[in-house]
Amino acid sequence: MTPSTDRIYWLDFGKVLAAFLVVFGHLYSGDSTVNQYLYAFHLPFFFLISGIFHQDTGHVRWKKYAHRILLPAVLFLLIDAVDNIVHGTIEAGGGWSAWSGQTIEYTKYFVLRLVRGTGLGPAWFLLALFWCKILTDVFLTIRNKWVAGGVLLAGLLVPYLLDFRFPLFISQGFMALPFYLAGYYGSSFLKGREVSWKYLWIVACGMLLTGLLSYFNGKVSMNGCYFGGLPKGVNFIVFYVNAFIGSAMLMGFSLLPFPRLRSVNLLAPALITIVGDQSVFIGLTQLVFGGLNQPIPISIIEAVLVMWLCYFAHLLIGPLYTPKK
């Protein structure tokens, strides 16, 4: 597989870095200070970078997004379902009765999660990304931007203020939309950046500020639409401020003139598969390394291994939803 020559390396590096942090965050302890720090910005950064590549065509491209995002999301959910049903059947003693029972239970779980707009494993990210793209296209097609902005702001604030979530992970799409739009409107500026050590100060300041804000606001969750532990209203503001600072920090780190890695060129086109299908391979690495919550060096090795396993899976299933060059 030959990487495309028209890609921007530092943006690919940033996307691969964000994917690594996502996988690492799922492997390392969910209650750790490290995770509390990472969850403040690694997914916002992913949505921001995705927005950089959004194209305004003057209409909503349902079919394109359904093929490139919903199709792999459904595929990964089916793979995850089979994985869970098989494991559940084995734990229940095997046989047709256990298999049918596990299938019914997982189907109920799946439908309930879709309706509630919560859980559903890593594939939730793809559903949120789908809505980001749809909402951005809708926003761009409405001439009166005040009206369009008001509608989008209401879609974000109403569920937050009333403590409910839209079904089908629409709320997560609204939550991610500010980052996606920031990437879209900053696209020309960001694509024109050149790698330099001058961005080291952004990394240093970002690490300090995100560390402080994460300490005070506690753990956040875009999957669960949870903005942090500070009082309502304050946590909303702190979440977005911290996420944008953290995203700038990761972007600054990506712009440092490190030696180029061929692995980045290989992994970057497979990120949809890495983010969406990681749970199956995380389960496999747990069997090898002894479960979750291993020391940080072991968790790093596991995360890298999961990413490469997803890459090889992408070679097999990626052509189903990856556009041909």
C-alpha positions as CSV (number, residue, x, y, z in Angstrom):
1,M,0.0,0.0,0.0
2,T,1.6,3.2,-1.1
3,P,0.8,6.4,0.9
4,S,-0.6,9.4,-1.0
5,T,2.0,12.0,-1.9
6,D,-0.4,14.9,-1.5
7,R,-0.9,14.5,2.2
8,I,0.5,17.0,4.8
9,Y,2.8,15.1,7.0
10,W,2.5,17.0,10.2
11,L,-1.3,16.8,10.0
12,D,-1.0,13.0,9.5
13,F,1.3,12.9,12.5
14,G,-1.2,14.8,14.6
15,K,-4.0,12.4,13.6
16,V,-1.9,9.3,14.3
17,L,-0.9,10.9,17.7
18,A,-4.5,11.5,18.6
19,A,-5.5,8.0,17.6
20,F,-2.7,6.6,19.8
21,L,-3.9,8.6,22.7
22,V,-7.4,7.4,22.2
23,V,-6.3,3.7,22.1
24,F,-3.9,4.3,25.1
25,G,-6.8,5.9,27.0
26,H,-8.9,2.8,26.6
27,L,-6.1,0.5,27.7
28,Y,-4.9,2.5,30.7
29,S,-6.9,2.9,34.0
30,G,-10.1,4.9,33.4
31,D,-9.8,6.4,36.9
32,S,-6.2,7.5,36.6
33,T,-4.9,11.1,36.6
34,V,-3.3,10.3,33.2
35,N,-6.7,9.5,31.7
36,Q,-8.3,12.6,33.4
37,Y,-5.7,14.7,31.6
38,L,-5.9,12.9,28.2
39,Y,-9.7,13.0,28.0
40,A,-9.6,16.8,28.2
41,F,-8.3,17.2,24.7
42,H,-7.4,14.1,22.7
43,L,-10.9,13.7,21.1
44,P,-11.5,17.4,20.6
45,F,-8.2,17.5,18.7
46,F,-9.3,14.6,16.5
47,F,-12.6,16.5,15.6
48,L,-10.6,19.7,15.0
49,I,-8.2,18.0,12.6
50,S,-11.2,16.3,10.8
51,G,-12.8,19.7,10.3
52,I,-9.6,21.0,8.5
53,F,-10.4,18.7,5.6
54,H,-14.2,19.5,5.3
55,Q,-15.2,20.7,1.9
56,D,-18.1,23.1,1.2
57,T,-20.0,22.0,-1.8
58,G,-23.2,24.0,-1.2
59,H,-25.3,21.0,-0.2
60,V,-25.6,18.3,2.4
61,R,-23.7,15.2,1.2
62,W,-25.7,12.4,3.0
63,K,-24.7,9.6,0.6
64,K,-20.9,10.4,0.8
65,Y,-21.0,10.5,4.6
66,A,-23.1,7.4,4.9
67,H,-20.7,5.4,2.7
68,R,-17.4,6.7,4.3
69,I,-18.5,6.9,8.0
70,L,-21.8,5.2,8.7
71,L,-20.9,2.1,6.7
72,P,-17.6,1.4,8.6
73,A,-19.5,2.3,11.9
74,V,-22.1,-0.4,11.2
75,L,-19.4,-2.8,10.2
76,F,-17.4,-2.2,13.4
77,L,-20.6,-2.5,15.5
78,L,-21.3,-5.9,13.9
79,I,-17.8,-7.1,14.5
80,D,-18.0,-5.9,18.1
81,A,-21.5,-7.6,18.5
82,V,-20.2,-10.9,17.2
83,D,-17.2,-10.6,19.6
84,N,-19.4,-9.9,22.6
85,I,-21.9,-12.6,21.7
86,V,-19.2,-15.3,21.3
87,H,-17.5,-14.4,24.5
88,G,-20.9,-14.3,26.3
89,T,-21.9,-17.6,24.9
90,I,-18.6,-19.2,26.0
91,E,-19.0,-17.8,29.5
92,A,-22.6,-19.1,29.7
93,G,-21.5,-22.6,28.9
94,G,-22.0,-22.7,25.1
95,G,-24.9,-24.3,23.1
96,W,-27.8,-22.9,21.1
97,S,-29.7,-21.7,24.2
98,A,-26.7,-19.6,25.4
99,W,-26.1,-18.2,21.8
100,S,-29.7,-17.2,21.3
101,G,-29.9,-15.7,24.7
102,Q,-26.7,-13.6,24.3
103,T,-27.9,-12.5,20.8
104,I,-31.2,-11.2,22.2
105,E,-29.5,-9.5,25.2
106,Y,-26.9,-7.8,23.0
107,T,-29.6,-6.7,20.5
108,K,-31.6,-5.1,23.4
109,Y,-28.4,-3.5,24.7
110,F,-27.6,-2.1,21.2
111,V,-31.0,-0.6,20.6
112,L,-31.2,0.9,24.0
113,R,-27.8,2.5,23.6
114,L,-28.7,4.0,20.2
115,V,-32.0,5.4,21.7
116,R,-30.2,6.8,24.7
117,G,-27.2,8.0,22.7
118,T,-24.6,6.7,25.1
119,G,-22.1,3.9,25.3
120,L,-21.8,1.6,22.2
121,G,-18.0,1.3,22.3
122,P,-15.5,3.3,20.1
123,A,-17.9,3.4,17.1
124,W,-19.8,6.3,18.9
125,F,-17.0,8.5,17.6
126,L,-17.9,7.8,14.0
127,L,-21.5,8.5,14.6
128,A,-20.6,11.8,16.2
129,L,-18.3,12.6,13.3
130,F,-21.1,11.8,10.9
131,W,-23.4,14.4,12.6
132,C,-20.5,17.0,12.7
133,K,-20.3,16.7,8.9
134,I,-24.0,16.9,8.4
135,L,-24.5,19.8,10.8
136,T,-21.6,21.7,9.2
137,D,-23.1,21.3,5.7
138,V,-26.5,22.4,7.0
139,F,-24.8,25.4,8.7
140,L,-23.0,26.4,5.5
141,T,-26.1,26.1,3.3
142,I,-28.1,28.5,5.5
143,R,-27.6,32.1,4.3
144,N,-28.5,33.8,7.6
145,K,-25.5,32.7,9.8
146,W,-27.2,34.2,12.9
147,V,-30.1,31.9,12.5
148,A,-27.8,29.0,11.6
149,G,-25.6,29.7,14.6
150,G,-28.6,30.0,16.9
151,V,-29.9,26.7,15.8
152,L,-26.6,25.0,16.3
153,L,-26.1,26.7,19.7
154,A,-29.5,25.6,20.8
155,G,-28.7,22.0,19.8
156,L,-25.7,22.1,22.1
157,L,-27.1,24.1,25.0
158,V,-30.6,22.7,25.4
159,P,-29.5,19.1,26.2
160,Y,-26.7,20.4,28.4
161,L,-29.0,22.6,30.5
162,L,-31.9,20.1,30.7
163,D,-29.6,17.0,31.2
164,F,-30.8,14.8,28.4
165,R,-29.2,13.5,25.2
166,F,-30.6,13.2,21.7
167,P,-30.8,9.7,20.3
168,L,-28.3,8.3,17.7
169,F,-25.4,10.3,19.3
170,I,-26.6,13.6,17.8
171,S,-25.8,15.3,21.1
172,Q,-22.2,14.1,20.9
173,G,-22.1,15.6,17.4
174,F,-23.3,18.9,18.7
175,M,-20.7,18.7,21.5
176,A,-17.9,18.1,19.0
177,L,-19.1,20.7,16.5
178,P,-17.2,23.7,17.8
179,F,-14.0,21.9,17.3
180,Y,-14.9,20.7,13.9
181,L,-16.0,24.2,12.8
182,A,-12.8,25.6,14.2
183,G,-10.8,23.2,12.1
184,Y,-12.9,24.1,9.0
185,Y,-12.6,27.9,9.4
186,G,-8.9,27.7,10.3
187,S,-8.1,25.3,7.5
188,S,-6.2,27.7,5.2
189,F,-4.1,29.0,8.1
190,L,-3.3,25.6,9.5
191,K,-2.5,23.9,6.3
192,G,0.1,26.6,5.6
193,R,2.1,26.0,8.8
194,E,5.7,24.8,8.5
195,V,7.4,22.6,11.1
196,S,9.6,24.5,13.4
197,W,11.0,24.4,17.0
198,K,9.3,27.7,17.6
199,Y,6.1,25.9,18.5
200,L,7.8,24.3,21.5
201,W,6.6,27.2,23.7
202,I,2.9,26.4,22.7
203,V,3.5,22.8,23.9
204,A,5.1,23.9,27.2
205,C,2.4,26.4,28.0
206,G,-0.4,24.0,26.9
207,M,0.9,21.2,29.1
208,L,0.8,23.6,32.1
209,L,-2.6,25.1,31.4
210,T,-4.4,21.9,30.5
211,G,-2.9,20.2,33.6
212,L,-4.3,22.9,35.9
213,L,-7.7,23.1,34.2
214,S,-8.0,19.3,34.1
215,Y,-7.1,19.1,37.8
216,F,-9.9,21.5,38.7
217,N,-12.6,20.3,36.3
218,G,-11.9,16.6,36.8
219,K,-12.5,13.9,34.1
220,V,-14.7,14.7,31.1
221,S,-16.4,12.4,28.6
222,M,-17.5,13.3,25.1
223,N,-19.1,9.9,24.8
224,G,-21.2,10.5,27.9
225,C,-21.6,14.3,27.1
226,Y,-20.1,15.0,30.5
227,F,-18.4,18.4,30.8
228,G,-16.6,17.9,34.1
229,G,-17.0,18.2,37.8
230,L,-17.2,22.0,38.2
231,P,-20.6,23.7,38.8
232,K,-22.9,23.7,35.8
233,G,-22.1,26.5,33.4
234,V,-18.6,26.8,34.7
235,N,-17.7,23.3,33.6
236,F,-19.1,24.0,30.1
237,I,-16.8,27.0,29.7
238,V,-13.8,25.3,31.2
239,F,-14.3,22.2,29.1
240,Y,-14.1,24.1,25.8
241,V,-11.3,26.4,26.9
242,N,-9.2,23.4,28.1
243,A,-10.0,21.4,25.0
244,F,-8.9,24.1,22.6
245,I,-5.8,24.8,24.6
246,G,-5.0,21.0,24.6
247,S,-5.7,20.9,20.9
248,A,-3.3,23.8,20.3
249,M,-0.7,21.9,22.4
250,L,-1.0,18.7,20.3
251,M,-0.9,20.7,17.1
252,G,2.2,22.5,18.3
253,F,3.8,19.2,19.1
254,S,2.9,17.8,15.7
255,L,4.6,20.9,14.1
256,L,8.0,20.2,15.8
257,P,10.6,19.1,13.3
258,F,11.0,15.5,14.4
259,P,12.4,13.0,11.8
260,R,9.7,11.7,9.5
261,L,8.4,8.2,10.2
262,R,7.1,6.0,7.4
263,S,4.8,4.4,9.9
264,V,2.9,7.7,10.1
265,N,2.2,7.6,6.3
266,L,1.0,4.1,6.6
267,L,-1.3,4.5,9.7
268,A,-2.8,7.8,8.8
269,P,-5.1,6.6,6.0
270,A,-6.3,3.8,8.3
271,L,-7.5,6.0,11.2
272,I,-11.2,5.3,10.7
273,T,-10.5,1.6,11.2
274,I,-8.1,2.2,14.1
275,V,-10.6,4.4,16.0
276,G,-13.7,2.3,15.2
277,D,-12.3,-1.3,15.4
278,Q,-9.9,-1.0,18.2
279,S,-12.0,-2.7,20.9
280,V,-11.7,-6.2,19.3
281,F,-7.9,-6.0,19.2
282,I,-7.8,-4.4,22.7
283,G,-9.4,-7.6,23.9
284,L,-6.7,-9.7,22.2
285,T,-3.9,-7.7,23.7
286,Q,-5.5,-8.1,27.1
287,L,-5.1,-11.9,26.8
288,V,-1.4,-11.5,25.9
289,F,-0.5,-8.8,28.5
290,G,-2.8,-9.7,31.3
291,G,-5.7,-7.3,31.1
292,L,-6.1,-3.6,31.5
293,N,-4.4,-1.2,33.9
294,Q,-0.9,-2.4,33.1
295,P,2.1,0.0,33.8
296,I,2.3,2.9,31.4
297,P,5.2,1.4,29.3
298,I,3.2,-1.8,28.8
299,S,0.1,0.1,27.9
300,I,2.1,2.1,25.3
301,I,3.3,-1.1,23.7
302,E,-0.2,-2.5,23.7
303,A,-1.6,0.7,22.1
304,V,1.0,0.6,19.3
305,L,0.3,-3.1,18.8
306,V,-3.5,-2.5,18.6
307,M,-2.9,0.3,16.0
308,W,-0.9,-2.0,13.8
309,L,-3.4,-4.8,14.1
310,C,-6.1,-2.4,13.1
311,Y,-3.9,-1.3,10.1
312,F,-3.7,-4.8,8.8
313,A,-7.5,-5.2,9.3
314,H,-7.9,-2.0,7.3
315,L,-6.0,-3.6,4.4
316,L,-8.8,-6.2,4.3
317,I,-11.9,-4.2,5.0
318,G,-10.8,-0.6,4.3
319,P,-11.6,-0.8,0.5
320,L,-15.3,-1.2,1.4
321,Y,-15.5,2.4,2.6
322,T,-12.3,4.1,1.6
323,P,-12.6,6.2,-1.6
324,K,-10.4,5.0,-4.5
325,K,-7.7,7.3,-5.6
